[in-house]
Amino acid sequence: MTGCRLCGSTALASVVDLGATPPCESFLAAEQLDEPEPTYPLHLRVCTDCWLAQIPALITPEETFTQYAYFSSYSTSWVEHARSYVAGAVERLGLGPDAFVVEVASNDGYLLRHLVDRGIRCLGIEPSVNVGAAAREAGVPTLTEFLDPATGAAVRAEHGPAHLVVANNVYAHIPDVIGFTKGLRALVADDGWVSVEVQHLLTLIERNQYDTVYHEHFQYYTVASAARALASGGLTLVDVELLPTHGGSLRLWARPDGAAGEPSRRVADVLDREKAAGLQELSGYTEFAARVAKVRRDLLRFLIEAAERGETVVGYGAPGKGNTLLNHCGIRPDLLPYTVDRNPHKHGRYTPGARVPILPPERIAADRPDYVLVLPWNLRAELVGQLSFVGDWGGRLVFPIPELSVVDVASGKVTA
């Protein structure tokens, strides 16, 4: 990696090196198991000039997102999060029947469908052909494109400027962060709003969430680095909300420079927290790699000892973050014979690198394992409820992040 993709500085410091892994969403069909599988270095660094954390852009968005295995609507809590967001945005911005809302990376329409239900004109811009088709089938107008300044200008010319542009869980996925931000600016009205949700680097560091580092996520934001990135396209950060999603996320509210005004007190408060955590100096990053190594050792020790006792451990979920964890820890089917997922598009496939089979969720009740390793740990509250049936036979849930914890479903007791 030669330089920072935001400011161009070559002063990049290592945060954690996770070795080389396959792209996290490149799930394998059975006929691919005897074929070579490409892997790419996964090394997180931070720019000591602008403090943007980033990995090298070794794969392109076109390779990952033209056909995509992730469908947002399969997460109940995520659909509810989107519904709540829409309700709040409509109230906050006074969006009515004359408003126009654009969502970038709109996936299968999980968010915009709530605007459709309200009769508010909207458009999704989604690069993945298959999930964009699912959105259109659900009645959500969707354009199959990647966002850049030209796409933004073309959408504005055809549909008019957007009162609100939503970019949830995409700002980390674009290697050309400056061009993408200029695309956001091209879409939004001069007095409009841009809303961005992205994982917070502060919680990633504090809570050992290293499995959210993968090749789709090119950069990792603090409020300070996000404000600088937004400014690169003519947008000013005016407010921030701290969210529990993805283990801790930011909702950034920005406006075109001419309409921005003074930022809220919440922006200053979060900047102060980041500074206190040392995230504008190297001291905030130096211990992270050692804590990541402990997560790996603790999980491997648990799985090996369970196997030696003759106990069974299976997985729940096949998220991208789970594939970073499985590959970094070297977990293979001898320790985790399968995982299950609600997304039928993943059934019969295998996780990249680790090659763990992905089965329908019903398999857990049929096999009655001793433990279920929950890979989408960020959905802990939702999944403890969904998986309560595991307690019927005395089974327990295992969460690897932020530290290893074992939950007795029947009693709610947590052990390390």
N, C-alpha and C positions, 0 to 999 in steps of 0.2 A: 504494500500500500504506500503510495508515494506522497500523498498529501490529503489534507482535510477536504471533504467534498463541499463544505460550506464556506470556509474562509481561505482555503488553499495552503494553509500552514503545513510545514513538514514536521512540526513538533508534536508527534504522536507518541503517547506512552501506553504500554501494555496494561490492560486491566485483568483479563483472563484469557488463556489459550485453551480451547476445548478440543484441540486436535483437528481431525478431518472427518466430516460426516457427509452423508448424502443430503440433498435438499429435503426438508422435513415433510413436504406434501407429495413426494414422489413414491406413492404406495405402489407395491409390486403386484402384478397378476401372477398366477401360479406358473404360467409359461415363461415368466421372466426370471425365475429363481436360479436358473443355470447360466444366466447371462451376466456379463460384467456390470458393475454398478459404480458410476462415477461418484467420487467424494471430493469435497472442497474444504480447504482450511476454514476454521471457525474461530477467529481470533478477534476479541473485542479490544479496541484501543480508544483512548480519549485524546482529543486535541487540547493541548495545554495553552492554546491561545483563545479559542472560542468555547472550549469545554463541551463540544458536541462529541458524544460517544458514538462509535461507528465500527462497522466491519467492512472489509473490502467488498466491492461489488463484483463478485466472481460469477454470479448467474444473473440473467436479465429478467425483468418482470415478464417479458413475453414467454420465456421458458416456463415460468411458474404459473402464470395466471390466465393463459389462453384457454386451457381446460383446467378446472380447479376442483378439488375434492371437498372443499369446505362449504357447507350450506348453513348460514346463520340460523335459519328457522328451526333447526333440530335442537337448539338449546332453549328450553322454556324460559329460563331466567333472562336470556339475552333478548328474546322477543319482548318480555315485560320491560326490560331496561329501555328498549327502543320506544315502546308505547309511552312510558313515563317521560322520556326525553321529548317526544313530540308534543305531549300535553304541556310540558313546561315551556317549550320554545314558542308554541302558539300563544300562550299567555304572555310570556315575556316580551315578545316582539309584536304582539297584536296582529298575528297573521289571520287574514280572512279570506273570503272567496276570490279576491283579486290578487292574492299573493302568488308568488312562484318560488318553489323550493327545488334546488338541485342537490342530489346526494352523489358524491364521488365514491367509487368502489361500493356500489349499492347492493352487491351480492344478490340474493334471491328475492329482494324486495321486502325483507323483514322489517325495515323501518318505514319506508315510503308507503307501505300499504295502510299505515295508520293515517297518513295524510290523504290518501285516496278515499278512505272511509269518511273523512271530514269534508270532502269536496274541495280540497285545496290542490291547485294545479302543481304538478311535480314531474320531475324527470330524474331517472337514475342514469349514471354513467358507469358502466361495469365492463371491464375488459374481458372477463371470462365468458366464453360463448355459452357454455352449458348452464351456468347459474343465471346469466342474463336471460336465457330462454325461459327458465323456471319463473323468473320475475314477471316476464311478459304474460306467461300463462296464468299468473295470479292476478293479472289486471294492472300491473305497475308499469307505466311507460319507461322503457329502458333502452339506452343507446350503447351499443357494443364498441367501446373505444377506450384507449388510455388517455388520461388527461395530460395535456401540455398546453402551452399558450395558444396554439392554433386551434385545438379542439375547443378550448374555452371561448375563443372569439367566435367560432362557428356556431356554437350553441347559443351564445348571446345574440348573434345576428338573426338566428331563426326563431328563438323563443322569447327574446327579451332578457334584460338583466334580472338576476335572481335576487329576491329579497333576503334569502338565506341560502348559503351554501354549506352543506354538511360534509365533513370528511372524517368519519369515525373509523379508527383502526386501519388507516391507510398511510398516514404521514410518515410512518417508519418504513413503509414498504417500497418507497420510491428512491432510487439512487440519485436521480437528478432532482434534488430537493428544491433548488432554486427555480428550475423550469416548471416543476409542479406547482410551486407557490404562485408563480406568475399566472399559471392556468387558473388557480382559484380566484386571483384578482380579476382575470378576464371575465369570469362568470358572474361575479357579484356586482350589484348596483353600487354606484358611488356612495350612496348612503346606506348600503346594506350591511349584512353581518356574515361572518364566516365562523363556523363552529367546528373545532377539531378535537377529537378524543384520541389520546395516545397514552401508552403506558408511561408511568413516571419513573425515571431513572433513580430517583431517591428511594422509592420502595423496592425497586429491583435490587439495589445494593443492600439496603438495610435488611431485607427479608430473604436474601439468598435466592432470588428468583432467576437463577442463571439459565434455566431451561427455556426462558422466553428469548434467549439469544439464539437465533437461527437465521439461515441465509435469506429468508424473505424479509427480515427486519434489518435494514441497512443502517439505521441510526436509532439512538436511544436518547430521549429528551429530558432535560430539566426545563423548568419554566424559563430560566435564563437563556439556554440554547434555543428553545422553541421561539422565544421572542425575537432572537436574532434571525432565525430561519424565516419567520413570517415577514420580518422587515425586508428580507432580500427580494420579496415580490411586491412590496408596496402596501403591506398590511401591518397594522399596529395592534399589539395585544392590549386589550382593555379590561379583561376580567378572566378569572380562572376559578374552576371548581375542582375539589379533590374528590375522586370517585373510588368506590371499592372494587370496581370491575378490573379483571385481569390482575388481581392482587394489589391494585393501587394504580389509578390512572388520573390523567389530567383532562379536564374539559376546558379548552382554550377558546375564549371568545375574542374575535379580532374584527376590525373594521378597516376599510380603506383609509389611508393616512389622513386625508382631508376631512374625514368625518369622525375620527377616533375620539378626541378629547382625552382627558386625563384617565390613566388606568385606575382601577378600583384598589381599595386597601388590601383586598385579598391577594392581588399580585405581589405587592410588597411583602406581605406576610409569608408567602411561600418562598419568595426569593431569600428572605431572612433564614427560613428553615434550611434551605439548600446550602446557604453559606455556612451556617452553623454545623452542618454535617460534613463540611470540608469538600463539597463538590465543585468548588471553584479553585481548588488546589489539589495536588496529588495525594495529600494525606487521606482524602475521602475514598480513595480507590485501592490503596496498597494492601489492605487486608482481605479484599474480596476473594482473591484466588485461593487463599488458605481456607476460607469458609466454604467455598465451593468444593474443595477436595474433601472436607469433612462430610458434606452431604453425600458425596459419592461413597465414601468408606462406610458410613452408617447404613445406607440402603443396601449395599452389597453384603455387609455383615448380616443384616436381617434376613435377606433372601437365602444366603448360604446356610445359615443356622436353621432356618425353617426347612430347607431341603434335607438337611442332615437329620432332622427330627421326623422326617417323613410327612410333613405338612404340605398342603397345596396352596400355592399363591397364583391367582390369575389377575389380569388387569381389567380396569374399567376405563373406557375412552381410548381414542386414537388421535389425540390432538397433535398439532405440530410440535408443541413444547415437549410432549411426551417422547417424541423421537430424538430430540436433543438429549434428554435424560437417559433414555435407553442406550444410545450410542456412546455417550460420554462414560457411562458406568460399565459398558461392556456387557449388558444384560441380553441374554439370548433365550431361546425357548426352553433350555434346560432349567432355567430359573423362573421363567414366566412363559408357560406353555401356550397361552393365548391371551388376547385382550378382546373386549367386546365394545361395540359402538352403536349408538342409535341411528347413525347415518347408513342407510342401506347401500349407498354407493361405495362404501368401504368393505362391505361384507365379502368374504372370499379372497380378499387381498392380504398383503403382508406389509408390515411396517418397514420403511426403508432402513437398510443397514442391518438392524437387529433381526429382521425377517420373522417377527412374531405374528402369527395368524390373527386376523380380525374376524370375529364371529358376531352373530346377533346377540343382543342382551339376554335373551331367554336362556342362553347356555349356562349362565351363573346359577340360576335356580335348579337347573337339571343336574349340575355337577356338585353343588354344595361345597365349594372350596373353604378352606380354613381362613384364608385372607383374600381380600380384594384390594389390589394396589390401585389407587385412584390417580390417574395421570393428569386429568384436568383439575388439579387441586384448587384452582381459582374459583371453581363452582362448588366449593365444599358445603356450604349451607344447603344448596339445592340437592346435592347428591347424597348427603347423609339421609335426607328424607326419602329420596328415590330408592336408595339401597337399604332401607330399613329392614326389608325382608331377609337380608343376609343374617340378621340376628336370630331368625327362626331356628337355625341349626347351630347357633353359637359362633357363627362366622364374625370376623372383624374386618374393619376397613383400615387401610394403611395410607397415610399421606406423607410424601417424601419431602415436601417444601412447606415452610421455611426450614423446618427440621423434622426428622422422622417422628411421627406420632401414630400410634395404633389406637383405634377407637372401637370399644366394645359397644356395638349398636344397641343392644338390649338395655344396658345400664347408662350409656353415655360416658362411661369412664374412659379417660385418655391415658395411655401409657407410652413411654418412649420406646 
